[in-house]
Amino acid sequence: MRTKTSPNTKTSPAKTSRNTKTSRNTKTSPDTAPARFNARYYSKWYGDTDDRADIAARALRFVLSYIDYMDADVDSMLDLGCGLGLWKQALKKQAKGIRYTGVEYSPYLCEKYGWEQGDAATYSPRKTFDLVVCQGVLQYLPDAACEQAIANLAKLSRRFLYLEVLTKADAREVCCPEGTDFDVHLRDAAWYAVRLKDHFVNLGGGVYAKPRMRDHYFELWCTSL
Ligand SMILES: C[S@@+](CC[C@H](N)C(=O)[O-])C[C@H]1O[C@@H](n2cnc3c(N)ncnc32)[C@H](O)[C@@H]1O
């Protein structure tokens, strides 16, 4: 496992020091207001855009290859909490034919990049998408909103979900303090798994399928004891 440069260390931007008031040991509740995601936030955590763009490009390649191997199609993608739109940039290079929709919570980014403004818990465009991507977002939501967002991801996804969330164990064992925002809601993986399994089959590597995609994967791909 690439401990210092794993996806979560790069895509879940953070505080630089464990000694700051907002370190992973914080007792205060993380700020969930949209105003938190301002110019300062993105310049702090997305300074090295090339590195982050490379991670998004590799993630996209992996997800599309896996889906292709399953002999399934993706024509549309929703990137919920899309940030700077790194998946959009990657799509342009790898799969121009996939229709991309970027949705952001940050008024600053909506203004800057023209993203549709929305909250992961409540965004409801009255259409569904073949693939929903939600990378490094859910840890910013408190429990009730996060639960609502997971149910919403299930409504929005017609076929697949790519999900990446910083968990308690990731924060403890994997992510470096210099590159990871620990001022978030850290929960156990089981907290997510129990809620996701009501809607999705976990195919590993952050890829989830709707049960209706059963024809496309073998049972052992999603079986663990
Ligand atoms: C660590 S960044 C990840 C951005 C992008 N997904 C990436 O991987 O580069 C977290 C993003 O989540 C967004 N976010 C926070 N709360 C949200 C919410 N309730 N609904 C949608 N997005 C939210 C923030 O605006 C921020 O851009």
PDBQT file of the ligand as one rigid body, heavy atoms in Angstrom, charges set to zero:
ROOT
HETATM    1  C1  LIG A 301     -11.593  17.259  -0.609  1.00  0.00    +0.000 C 
HETATM    2  S1  LIG A 301     -12.599  18.166  -1.705  1.00  0.00    +0.000 S 
HETATM    3  C2  LIG A 301     -12.846  16.922  -2.993  1.00  0.00    +0.000 C 
HETATM    4  C3  LIG A 301     -13.122  17.535  -4.321  1.00  0.00    +0.000 C 
HETATM    5  C4  LIG A 301     -13.111  16.547  -5.489  1.00  0.00    +0.000 C 
HETATM    6  N1  LIG A 301     -14.123  15.537  -5.332  1.00  0.00    +0.000 N 
HETATM    7  C5  LIG A 301     -11.743  15.890  -5.627  1.00  0.00    +0.000 C 
HETATM    8  O1  LIG A 301     -11.619  14.715  -5.298  1.00  0.00    +0.000 OA
HETATM    9  O2  LIG A 301     -10.829  16.589  -6.076  1.00  0.00    +0.000 OA
HETATM   10  C6  LIG A 301     -14.143  18.137  -0.880  1.00  0.00    +0.000 C 
HETATM   11  C7  LIG A 301     -15.242  18.830  -1.659  1.00  0.00    +0.000 C 
HETATM   12  O3  LIG A 301     -16.481  18.447  -1.084  1.00  0.00    +0.000 OA
HETATM   13  C8  LIG A 301     -17.374  19.514  -1.245  1.00  0.00    +0.000 C 
HETATM   14  N2  LIG A 301     -18.481  19.354  -0.296  1.00  0.00    +0.000 N 
HETATM   15  C9  LIG A 301     -18.448  19.555   1.031  1.00  0.00    +0.000 A 
HETATM   16  N3  LIG A 301     -19.676  19.351   1.563  1.00  0.00    +0.000 NA
HETATM   17  C10 LIG A 301     -20.484  18.996   0.525  1.00  0.00    +0.000 A 
HETATM   18  C11 LIG A 301     -21.855  18.669   0.416  1.00  0.00    +0.000 A 
HETATM   19  N4  LIG A 301     -22.657  18.655   1.481  1.00  0.00    +0.000 N 
HETATM   20  N5  LIG A 301     -22.351  18.372  -0.797  1.00  0.00    +0.000 NA
HETATM   21  C12 LIG A 301     -21.539  18.381  -1.901  1.00  0.00    +0.000 A 
HETATM   22  N6  LIG A 301     -20.231  18.679  -1.856  1.00  0.00    +0.000 NA
HETATM   23  C13 LIG A 301     -19.713  18.997  -0.656  1.00  0.00    +0.000 A 
HETATM   24  C14 LIG A 301     -16.514  20.736  -0.989  1.00  0.00    +0.000 C 
HETATM   25  O4  LIG A 301     -17.077  21.894  -1.532  1.00  0.00    +0.000 OA
HETATM   26  C15 LIG A 301     -15.194  20.348  -1.603  1.00  0.00    +0.000 C 
HETATM   27  O5  LIG A 301     -15.027  20.874  -2.895  1.00  0.00    +0.000 OA
ENDROOT
TORSDOF 0
